[in-house]
Amino acid sequence: MQPRHRVSRAAIELIKRFEGYRRAAAQLPDGRWTIGHGHTLTARQGAQVSEDDAEALLLYDLIAIAHALNEAVFAPLNQNQFDALASFTFNIGLDNFHRSGVLRRLNEGAPIQAACAMELWRKAEVAGERIVVDALVRRRACEKTLFLTPEGDAWVPAPSPLLRPLLDSDAQGLVPRDAPVDVTTALDGDTIVMLREDAPTPAPAPPEYDSEDPARTAAEAVSARLSTIFQDPGEEPAPEEPAPEEPVSEEAHEEAEVRPQPHPERIPEDPHPQDDFGMPSFAPLEDPVPFFLRAPEPQDETPEAETDDAERDEANEHRGRDLFDPAPANDLADNRAEDEAADGAESQRERTVIDDSAPFEFVPPAVQPLPPPSQGGMLTLVALAVLGLIFFGGGIFWAANARPVANSEWFGPRLVGGLAGIAGVGFFVVAIYFLLDRLGRASERRARQRR
């Protein structure tokens, strides 16, 4: 059983040097209160302690730290190592120490690697940013030095001529990329405020626009115009009451009856009318009859007009009648007569009436019957089967009763009988196969005929 260590004076002085002394209680950013040398358990608002009482509170806090170290560390430790671990655990907390690589390497029996792992705990969150703090770098260096300091005079010499140091490229990660930041604390009333020397400058505030800025004025004008165009639909205005009608005299009434009323298709309308859905509608055409179907306008029967008509007829004879010129009366009569003759001829033709409501009768296609099997084919199959039985029986009888021939090792009576038997089996199997195939076709033919 390893001995239980206690915190010595070296650990107390190391903690007091880096924790500082606070006489009056101050509130932390997370809402807790602290007093003395980092005591938070019983601190409250308005409390004050002296230096002796602050050291007593520190010793009270270190009781739990010492108990946790004795329970969690299984490797043997000396007093300097225990004091360094007490200061380290007091700073990072018990939960972080149980999850840290320092404890894991200590229990693995690697104290040098555990001391190097202590230097990784050097960052803190200041104003929402995680940075390397100068005070934590110095504290980790002191704790590492105390951890590696042997007790008594047990120093191991490392002469320079023999052990010339070389660069360790694996330890490049221990050097911070950015310079550590010096952080100080100050009181803002009862609240502790952290101050850093190289605090980033806040972003410049956006400039205030002048009320007479032309760009701003133009933007406001466009916004006002769009708001008038795309305004929110409000309540519909109430219909205006019609004005009282003035009495109309009898003369004016008779004049209105005599005056001709305009044609309904030619009533002037709104230049931009709209339908019920708010879409633009177009006024009806002034003349609904297309121009190519209009009747020819009457022309004055003058000698000049007759001359023009004669010239036009002569030109049409050479180049054909114009598409939009009305056909002469005699042509229309001829066309009408031809149409009546065609209708009479069509009426004399026989017309076929198709009734879609009548049921459709399905006529199955004619199935050509299979040709009947010839009797010669059946006799051939029977003869082949009988021949197979003869070969099989003769071969077996020959192989069983024939005498062996001298000086014949391979080709003897048994071999001949066996081959004959195999040939007989083949003939019989082929005959049976073709016979069954023929019977199957016959049954299929009878089944079709029954349908």
RAFENQUI-V143725 format. One record per backbone hydrogen bond with DSSP energy under -0.5 kcal/mol. NH is the residue of the N-H (numbers start at 1). CO is the residue of the C=O. If there is no record, write none. Layout:
nh->NH co->CO
nh->NH co->CO
This chain:
nh->5 co->3
nh->12 co->8
nh->13 co->9
nh->14 co->10
nh->15 co->11
nh->16 co->12
nh->17 co->13
nh->18 co->14
nh->19 co->15
nh->20 co->16
nh->22 co->36
nh->25 co->47
nh->26 co->34
nh->27 co->190
nh->28 co->32
nh->31 co->28
nh->34 co->26
nh->35 co->39
nh->36 co->22
nh->38 co->36
nh->39 co->35
nh->47 co->44
nh->49 co->23
nh->54 co->50
nh->55 co->51
nh->56 co->52
nh->57 co->53
nh->58 co->54
nh->59 co->55
nh->60 co->56
nh->61 co->57
nh->62 co->58
nh->63 co->59
nh->63 co->60
nh->64 co->60
nh->65 co->61
nh->66 co->62
nh->67 co->63
nh->68 co->64
nh->69 co->65
nh->70 co->66
nh->71 co->67
nh->72 co->68
nh->73 co->69
nh->74 co->72
nh->82 co->78
nh->83 co->79
nh->84 co->80
nh->85 co->81
nh->86 co->82
nh->87 co->83
nh->88 co->84
nh->89 co->85
nh->90 co->86
nh->91 co->87
nh->92 co->88
nh->93 co->89
nh->97 co->93
nh->98 co->94
nh->99 co->95
nh->100 co->96
nh->100 co->97
nh->104 co->100
nh->105 co->101
nh->106 co->102
nh->107 co->103
nh->108 co->104
nh->109 co->106
nh->110 co->105
nh->114 co->110
nh->115 co->111
nh->116 co->112
nh->117 co->113
nh->118 co->114
nh->119 co->115
nh->119 co->116
nh->120 co->117
nh->121 co->118
nh->122 co->120
nh->124 co->131
nh->126 co->124
nh->126 co->129
nh->129 co->126
nh->131 co->124
nh->131 co->129
nh->133 co->122
nh->133 co->131
nh->134 co->181
nh->137 co->133
nh->138 co->134
nh->139 co->135
nh->140 co->136
nh->141 co->137
nh->142 co->138
nh->143 co->139
nh->144 co->140
nh->145 co->141
nh->146 co->142
nh->147 co->143
nh->148 co->144
nh->149 co->145
nh->149 co->146
nh->150 co->148
nh->154 co->151
nh->155 co->153
nh->157 co->155
nh->163 co->159
nh->164 co->162
nh->165 co->163
nh->169 co->167
nh->171 co->168
nh->172 co->169
nh->174 co->171
nh->175 co->172
nh->176 co->174
nh->181 co->132
nh->183 co->181
nh->184 co->195
nh->186 co->193
nh->188 co->191
nh->189 co->187
nh->190 co->188
nh->191 co->188
nh->192 co->27
nh->193 co->186
nh->195 co->184
nh->197 co->182
nh->199 co->196
nh->213 co->210
nh->217 co->213
nh->218 co->214
nh->219 co->215
nh->220 co->216
nh->221 co->217
nh->222 co->218
nh->223 co->219
nh->224 co->220
nh->225 co->221
nh->226 co->222
nh->227 co->223
nh->228 co->224
nh->229 co->225
nh->230 co->226
nh->231 co->228
nh->231 co->229
nh->253 co->249
nh->254 co->250
nh->255 co->251
nh->256 co->252
nh->257 co->253
nh->258 co->254
nh->259 co->255
nh->266 co->263
nh->267 co->264
nh->273 co->270
nh->275 co->279
nh->278 co->275
nh->281 co->273
nh->293 co->290
nh->294 co->291
nh->302 co->300
nh->306 co->302
nh->307 co->303
nh->308 co->304
nh->309 co->305
nh->310 co->306
nh->311 co->307
nh->312 co->308
nh->313 co->309
nh->314 co->310
nh->315 co->311
nh->316 co->312
nh->317 co->313
nh->318 co->314
nh->319 co->315
nh->320 co->316
nh->325 co->322
nh->332 co->328
nh->333 co->329
nh->334 co->330
nh->335 co->331
nh->336 co->332
nh->337 co->333
nh->338 co->334
nh->339 co->335
nh->340 co->336
nh->341 co->337
nh->342 co->338
nh->343 co->339
nh->344 co->340
nh->345 co->341
nh->346 co->342
nh->347 co->343
nh->348 co->344
nh->349 co->345
nh->353 co->351
nh->354 co->352
nh->355 co->353
nh->356 co->354
nh->358 co->355
nh->361 co->359
nh->362 co->360
nh->363 co->361
nh->364 co->362
nh->368 co->366
nh->378 co->374
nh->379 co->375
nh->380 co->376
nh->381 co->377
nh->382 co->378
nh->383 co->379
nh->384 co->380
nh->385 co->381
nh->386 co->382
nh->387 co->383
nh->388 co->384
nh->389 co->385
nh->390 co->386
nh->391 co->387
nh->392 co->388
nh->393 co->389
nh->394 co->390
nh->395 co->391
nh->396 co->392
nh->397 co->393
nh->398 co->394
nh->399 co->395
nh->400 co->396
nh->401 co->397
nh->402 co->398
nh->408 co->405
nh->412 co->410
nh->416 co->412
nh->417 co->413
nh->418 co->414
nh->419 co->415
nh->420 co->416
nh->421 co->417
nh->422 co->418
nh->423 co->419
nh->424 co->420
nh->425 co->421
nh->426 co->422
nh->427 co->423
nh->428 co->424
nh->429 co->425
nh->430 co->426
nh->431 co->427
nh->432 co->428
nh->433 co->429
nh->434 co->430
nh->435 co->431
nh->436 co->432
nh->437 co->433
nh->438 co->434
nh->439 co->435
nh->440 co->436
nh->441 co->437
nh->442 co->438
nh->443 co->439
nh->444 co->440
nh->445 co->441
nh->446 co->442
nh->447 co->443
nh->448 co->444
nh->449 co->445
nh->450 co->446
nh->451 co->447
